[in-house]
C-alpha cells in the first residue's frame, strides 16, 4: 500500500513548538513507517527544504521528505492531509487517481472555529473540499465528532492520541551545545511555569494563575523560602490590554514581584533553564503535547486531565482547593520521591507511544477498513 502524507512549512521561521498539528503529522509518518507492508511518503507542499531555518533542518535531518513533483506519478492508495491545507487542484488530481482522501484533524476544531469567528481572526482552513473520511483524535471526540460529521458529510473516525519524544530528543542535541539539560533537577528554590496562552478557550491559563495566587496568600513564607519565579508564558502581547491588566494587577503574586509575564519561546528552552514545576488547566483538551513533554522530562505536572489521574499531580475539574493542596505538596515533598515519579511517568507515556503495538494496529485497521 502506498500512503502519502502532506507536510510543509509555509515560512522559513515556522516554529514546530507552536504547532502541535505539525508534530502530530510527523509522529503519524514515523509510526506508519514501522508497518512493513506500507510505503509511506512524507510529501512537501510548503517552502523548499533548502529555505528551512537551521533548526528546522535539524529537526527533519533524518526524515526522508519528497517533493510533490517527484512523487505525483506514483499511484497513491491513500493520501492524508492535516494542518496544511492543499490546493484544490492537487486534491482533484488525487481524486481522479482513485486515491482515498483522508483529512486528519488533530485539534479541537469546534472551539478553534468558535474563537476564530468571535474574535474575527478570519484564519484557518475553509471547509470546502471533499474527503472520503475524516480522522479525529479521541481526546477531541466530545466536540469534534458530530460537528465535523455535519460539516463534511462523510464518516468521522476516532483514533488514539499519539506522541513521540522525537522532537524533544532532537532539541536536546541543540541544548547540549549550550550545556543545557532537558530533565528535572532538584533545586532548593523552584521556578513555576504556566505555558498556556490567555486567548484559547481550551487552554485556560488564568486558572493556574489564580491557583498560584490562592496558594501564595495561604503560605507566603513557603513561597519566599522555596519559590524563585513564576512565569506566565505567551502573555507579553497583552501588556497594554486593559482587561488583562485590571485582573493581574489585583494579584499579590504580581504586586510582590514574583510573577512575570513573558513572550513566546521554544518550550524545551524554557524547561531547561526556567522550569521546575508546570501548572496547567484544560477544557476539552485533555491530551496535548505539553503534558507529554513535561512528563517525559520528569517535571512535576499539576493538571486536571482525567487521562493522567495517576500521573503527575491531579486536581478534579477546576477545584482550586485540591489544586492548592497538591501544589503545596509538590513544593514540600516532590523531591523526596523522584524515583517513584519517574516510574509512574514512564508507564503512562508508553500508552500513547508510536511504538505501542496496540495503537499501531488500530491505525492499520482503519487504513485497511477493517474497523468502522
N, C-alpha and C positions, 0 to 999 in steps of 0.2 A: 504494500500500500504506500502510495506517495502522498505525503502531507506537507502542505505549505503553510507557513505561519508568518503573518505580516509583522514587520519590525521597522523601526526607524526613529531617528532624532530629527526634529524639524529645524532645530537651531544647533549651532556648534557648542553652545554653552548649556544645553539641556542638562538638567540635574537629575540623576536617577534616584537620589534620596528624596526628591519631592514628587516622585511619580511611581506609586505602588503598582499601577497597571503595567507600566513598562517592565518592572521587575517580575511581575507575575507571568508575563509572556515569555520571558527568558526561563523562568522556572518550568513553565509548561514545555518549552523546547527541550530543556535538559532532561526532563522526565520522560517524554515520549521517545527521546533518543535511546533510552535504555531498552526499548522493545525491539528485538532483533528483526521482526518481520516488517518494520516500518522504515521507510526512507523519509527522514524529516528535514525540511529545508527552511531555514530562517531567512526570509526574503526582505531585503532592504528597500523600503519605499520612501525613505527620508533623504537627508543630505548625504553626499558621498562620504564614505568612511574616511577618506583622506582629510576631510574637513572636520572630523571629530576633534574635540578637545583632547589633550594628552591623557586626562583622567578617564574619559570615556573610551579611548583607545585601549587603555589598560584594562578596563572592566570587561571588554569583549575580546581580549587578546588571544584567548584560546577557544573562541567560538567561531565556527565557520559561517560567515554571513555572505549570502549570494544576492547579486543584483537581479531585479526582475527581468531584465532583457536577456540574462544568461540562463533563465530557468523557464520562461513562459512557453517554450516549445515542448517542455516536459509535461506529459499528461498528469495533472494533479487529481487524485481521487477526492481529496478533502482540502479545503482552504479555510484557515482560521484567522479571522480579523478581530482585533481587540481595540485598544485605546486609539490607535492610529486609524483614522477614517480614510478609506481608499476612494479614489475617483470612480465614478460610476462606469467609466469606460473599462476599467480593469475588472470590476465585478461582473459586468455584462459579458466580457470576453470569457471569464471563467465559467459563467453560467452556460454559455454556448458550447463549452467543452464538457458539459455534464459534470462539472465539479460540484461537489456538495459544499455549500457555503455555510459557515458557522460564524456567528457573532458571539465573542466571548466577553461578557460584561463582568468586570471584576470589582466594581464599586457599587455603592448604593445609589442607583440611578434615580429612584423616586425622590430622595432627599436632595441630591445634587441638582436635578432638574427644577425642583421647587425653589431652591436657593437662586438658581440662575434667573428664573422668571421674576421672583420677588425683588431681587437686588439688581435686576436689569443688566446682568453680566453679558447676555446675548452670546454665550460661548458654548462650546461642546458640540457633540455630533448632532446632526439632523436625522430624524427618524424617517428617512425617505427611501432607503434601499431595501431590497428584499433578500431574505436569507432562508435557508432550509430549516434552520433551527437556531435557537439562542441558548447559550450556556450562561448560567449564573453560579455563583458560589453559595454554599449552603448558609453562610453567615448573613447573606442578604436576602434570603428567600421570603422573609416576612413582608418586606416592602417591594421587592423586585418581581416576584413570581407572577402575580396577577396583573400587575402594572405592565410588564413587558409582554405578557401574553396578549393583552388587548392592543398594545401599540403595534406589535409586529405581526400578529395573527398567524403565528407559527408555534410549534412546540417549544416550550422552555424547559431545558434540562438542568437539574440541580446537581452540582458536583462538589466534591470536598475541597475545602481550602487547602492550598499547597504553599509550602515555604522551603527555602534552601538557604544555608549560610554562604552561598556562592559569593554574593556581593560583599558581605562582611569580610570574608577571607581575602578577597581582592583588595578591599580597603585597608585591611591590616598590613598588607605588604607596603602600602603607601605610608601608613602611620609609622611603621618601623623606621623609615628614613629619618623621622623626627624624634625617635626614641619615645614614641607614644604607644600606649598599650590599650587595646580594647578588651578589658576584662576587669571585673570588680576587684578592687584592692581596699582593704580596711583602712580608713582614715579616722583620726581622732575627731576632727571636725568634718562633717559631711555636707556636701552640696546637694541641693534638691533641684530637679529639673521638671518643668511642665513643657512638653514638646508640642502639644496641640495648639492650633490657632483658635482665635475667638470668632472667626467668621464661618464656621462649619457647624451645622446643627448636630451632626452625629459625633462630633469630637468637641466635647464641652469643656474648654479649658478654664472657665470660670469656677466650675465645681472644685477642681483640685486647689485653686487659689483660695477659695473660702474654707476648704478643709484645713489648709495650712494656717489661715487666719484664726480659725477656732482653736487649733492645737497650740498655736503661739500664745493666744490670750489665756489659755488654761495653764501653760507651763513656760513662761518666758525664760526662766532660768535654764531650763533644759535646752532651749534653742540657743541661748547665749553660750552655753558650755559646749554644745555638741553640733551646732549647725553653722556652716560658713555662709554660703549664699543660696538664695532661692532665685532661680532664673525662669522666667516665663518667656519661652521662645516664640518667634513668629508674631510678635506684638509691637515692634518698634513703629510699624506703619500707622499705629493708632495713637501715636504720641500727641497728636493735635485733635483727636476725636473727643469732643466734649462729654459725650455719654460715657465713654470708656474711662476718661479721667475722673469724672464725677464719682464713679464706682471705686476705682482702685485707690484714689486719694483718701477714701474713708478708712482704708485698711491700715491697721497698726504695723503689719509687716512692711508696708510701703513707707509709712511715716517714720519708722525706726531704721529704715535704710537697709534691710536685709533682703528685700525683694527687688530685682531689677527686671526690666523689660527689654528683650533682645530682638535681633533680626533673624533672618534665615541662615542656617549653617548646616553643613552635612552632619547628619546625626552621629555617625561614628566619631567625628572630631569632637563634638560636644561630650559624648560619652567618655572619651579617652582623657579629657582634660578637666571637665567641669561637672561631672555627674557621679553621685554615689547612690542616690535614691530617685526613682521615677514615679511620679503621680499621674494618674490618668483616669478619665471618666468617659464612657462611651454610651451612645444611644443608638441601638440597631447597627452597631459597628463592632460587634463583639470579637472579631478576629481581624487584626491588621498587623502590618509588618513591624510597627513599633513594639508591640508586645513580644514578638519573637526575637527581635534584636536585643531587647532588654534582657530577656531570659537567657538567650544564647551567651550574652556577656556576663551572666550570673549576677546582674544588678538587681537589688530588691525592687519589686514592682508592686505598687499599691494600686489596685484596679477593681472594677465592678463587672468583670467579664465572667459569665456563668461557665464558659468552657474551661476556665482556669481556676475553678473554685479551690482546688487543692494545690495550686501552683502560684507562686508569688504570695501576695497578701490581699485577700479578697474581702470587699465590703459589699453588703447586699444593696442592690438598687442604688439609690442616691442617699443612703443613710450616713449623715455626717458623723454621728456619734460613734458608729462602728469604725468608720474610716479614721477618725482621730485616734481612737484606741489602738488600731493597727499601726498607724504612723508612729505613735509614741513607742510601741513595742519594737518596731524596726530600729528606731534611733537607739533604744536602750539595749536590745538583745540580738539583733540580726547577726552581728559578728561572732556570736557565741556558737552558732550552729551552721557554719558555712558549708561543711561537707554534706550535711543533710539537705540543704537548699540546692546544692549542685546536683545531687542525685535525683531529687524530685523534678527539677527543671529539665534535665536532660531527658527524662522519661516523657514529658508532655511534648517536647519538640519532635520526638520520633513519630508521634501520632499524626503529624502533619507533613512529614518529610517527603520529598520527591523520591526518596529511596524506599518508601513504605510500599511493600508489595500489594497490600490491600487497596491502597489508593491508586496505584498503577493499574490494577485490574479493573477498577471502577471506570477510569477514563478509557481504558481499552475496550471495555464492553459497550460504552456509549458510542465510541467511534465506530465499532463494528455492528452497532444497532442490536446488540444482544440484550440491552436493557432499555426500557421505555423512559 
